[in-house]
Amino acid sequence: MKIPFSKMNGLGNRIIVADLRKSTHNITPQAILTLSSNPQTAFDQIMAIHLPIQEKGDFHIEIWNSDGSKAKTCGNGIRCVIEWLANNHLGNCFRLETPAGLIEGERQTNGLISVDMGLPNLKVEDMPLSRKIIDIDNVDITAGPLKEASLVSVGNLHAIFFVENNIQQIPLEKYGKQLEYDSLFLDRCNISVVHVMSKKSLAIRTWERGAGLTQACGSAACASTVAAYRRGLIERSVDANLPGGVLSIFYRDDGHIIMTGPTEHEFSGFLNPLTGTYKKDPLQWQ
């Protein structure tokens, strides 16, 4: 019943990669609770690897947040999955089936992971909102000093607030949850505060839907880049400066968003998907 797993992170975004390809059991709510409450295995997202469902996919990915809810995508988690697959000698380039669609990525020769996060969805009619929005670049939503947002979906919905001052001065731990559950969002929302440092650089802090304040959120970096570019604030290629480090984001002319950054392996072992108990095994990562 034990499955191979690795505890990893993408710029501090805590990720568990679990290999369920040969398992007859899925990860249970009890396992999620056990893992999230253990300091050794506390996570922001679990990335569960399954056999592909579609003909074009190499693997199918299921994503859980630390509160037990499902996520449609996770940029840092996708990078960790690609690193895990590459380390297990399954290749360097992969097409991953996610709830947000097919995502392609590769491990580069320099060790960084590059992911094509696809096209952002900027159609307001596709966003799960409770009221009609005229302009996704100027959405009236307020919490404390945060008063106007841009909405961008990159598989999951993001509300981006641009601020003139230091983003550390915004108490996101206070306003993030309030905005996540704002009545505008029918399925909650990821919340980011962004400061434009230059035409080539953004500073970003994110409150993740279902996970809370995080050291890094890859999809938020992508959504923030799109929102800033639409406002004419940046060029297409930027450094996204997150509390946990820097991601390179390229919003291509064809609309695809390319995210590049590092991953880090912490430990590996075997996990019981029913209970969340585990045993470390260094031989699982070589």
N, C-alpha and C positions, 0 to 999 in steps of 0.2 A: 504493500500500500504506500510505501515511501516513494517520493518523487525527487529527482534532482532539483536543486534550487540554488540561487546565488543572491546574496544581499549586495546591492550595488548603489551607486548614486551618480547622478548627472549634475555636476556643479552644486552638490548638496541636496538636490531633490532626491529623497530617499525612495529607492526602488527595490522591490523583490521580483526577480525573474524566476518563474516556476515552470518546469517542463512537464506538461500534462499529456504529451503525445501518446504515451503508452498507458496512461491511467484510465481506469474505468470510473473514477470518482472525480468530481470537480471540487474546487475549494469551497468550503462551507462558511456560513456566517460565523460559526463558532471559531473556525480557524482564523478568520479575519480578525475577530476580537482578540484572540490569544496573541497573534502576531503583532497587532497594533499596540497592545498594552505591555509588551515586553521591550525594554529599552534596547536590547540587542537586535531585535527584528522590527522595531517601530518603523513604519513606512508611510509614504505619501500615496504611492500607487503599487499595486501588484500587477505585473504583466504576465499573464498565463499563456504559454505557448501550446497551441493545439495543432493537429494535422489540418491541412488546408481544406476549405469547403469549396472554393472556386477553382476552376481550372488554371487561372492565371496566377494564383497565389502560391507562395512557397510554404507559408505557415499562416495559421489563423491566430489572432491575438485577442484575448479577452482582458479587460482592464477593470480593476476595482479600486475605488478610493478607500482611504483609511476609515471612513464612516460606514463602509459597507455598500455604498451606492456604486453604480456602474459609471464608467467614463467612456466617452466615444473615442478619445485620442489622448495621447500624452507624449509630447515631443522628447523630453528627457528619457522617458521610459522606452520609447522606440529606439533611441540611441543605445540604451543599455541592452535591449534585446538583440540588436545587431552585433554588438560587441560579444555578447554571450554566445550567439550562434557562430560567429567567426572563431572565437576561442575554442569552440567544440568542433572545429574543422569541418563546418558545414558550408563553407564558402566565404566570400567577402561581400557579395552583392545579393540583396534579398528583396522580394516583393511580399509585403506583409498585409494580410487582410485584417482590417480593423473595423469597428462599428462606423467609423467615419469614411471608410472606403479603402482602396488599395494604396499603400504607401511604399515607396521604393527608397532604399538606402544602401550605403556601402561603408565599409571600413577602408579608409585611405591608407596609403603607404606610410604616412606620418603618424598613424594611430588614431587620428581624429575620425569621428563618425559624421558623415554627411547624409542628410535625409531630405528627400523631396516631399514636403508636406502638402503638395498639391495646390489647388486654386482656392483662395478664400471665397466664401459665400457671402456676398454683399446684398443679397435680395432680402428685403425686410419681410416679405411674405413667407420666407422659409424659416424665419427666426421665431422661436416659441415665446411670443409676447402677448400680453393681456390687452393691449390697446394699440391702435394704429399709430405708427411712427412715420413722419413725413421725410425726415432727413436723418440717416443713420450716423452722420458725422456731427450732429448737434442734437443730442437726445437730452431732454429735460428730466434729470434724475438727480436728487440731492441727498447728501449725507454730510453734515458738518461743512467743511470748506470745499468739498467736492460737489460741483454743481452742474456739470455738463459732460456728457460722455460720447465717445464714438463706439458704435457696435460693430464687431467683426466676428464672423464665424469661421473657424479653421477646423471644422469638424465638431468643435465645442464652442459655445458662445462666450465672447469676451466683451466686457465693458471697460473702455480705456479712458482714464481721466488724465488730461495733460495739466501739469502744474508748473508754475514759474519758479517756485522755491525748491529747496532740497527735499527730495522725496522722503528722507528719513524723518522729516518734521511732520509728516502726515501720519496720524495714529491709525494705520491700516488695520491693526488688530482690533480696533474699536469699530471702524466703519466698514471693514470688509464683510463681516458676517451680516451686518444690517443690509448692505447692498446686495449680497448674494441672495438673500431672501426677499428682496424688494418685490412688491406686487406686480411690477412690470414683467418679471421673468416667470414664466409658467413652469420652467424646469430648472430654476436657479441660474446662477451665472458666475463666471470667473471675473474677478475685479482687479484691475491694475492701475497704479499711479505711475505716470511717466514724465520725466523731465528731459527735454531736448537739450543735450549738451553741445551738439554741433550738428552740421549736416550729415555727419558720418557716425554719430554716436548718441545712444539713448541710455538713460538710467531708468531702471524698471523695478518696481516691487509689486508682488502679486499675492492676492488672497485667492487660493484655489477652491473652486467649488468642490465640496466634499472632503477637503483636506486642510484648509485653513492657510495661514501664513506660511510661505515656503521660501527656501533659499534660492530656488530657480524654477521657472515654468517655461518650457520650450515653446508651447503653443501660445502663451502670452507674449513672448518675445516676437513671435511671428505676427500675431494679431496687432501688436503695438507698432511694428514696422509698417504694416499695411495702413493702419490708421494715420500714422504720422506722415507717410508719403501722400496719402489722399489729401491731407491738409497743406501739402507743400512745404513741410517742415524739414524734410531730409531727402537725401539721395536714395537710390535703390539698394545700395549696399551699406550696411551699418554694423557697428559693434553694439550688441545689446548687453549693457553692464547690469548684471544681476547681483544680489547679495552674495551668491555663491561663486561668481566668476563671470566670464564673458562668453557669449555665443556670437558667432558670425551669422548674420541673416542677409540673404540676397533675394530681393523681390524682383524676379526677372521680368523682362519685357512681355513675356507670354503669360504673366500672371502667376506662375508657379513660385512658391516660397521655398528657398533652400536654406536649411538650418545646419550649421556645422559646429561641432564642439566635442569636448572630451567626455569620457566616462571613467569611473573608478570602481574597481572590484574591492569589496570588503571581506567577505568570506563566502564559502560554499558548503554544501552538505546535502542532507536528505530531509525532506519535510513530509509530515503526515497531513494530507490535504483536508482530512476530516476534523482533526483536533488542533492543528497548528503547532504541534510539538515537532522538534527538529533535532538533528545531530550534525555538528560540523564535520566536514571531511575535506581536508586540504587537497586531496588527490582529485577532487572534482574540478579543480581549476589549475591547469598547468600550461 
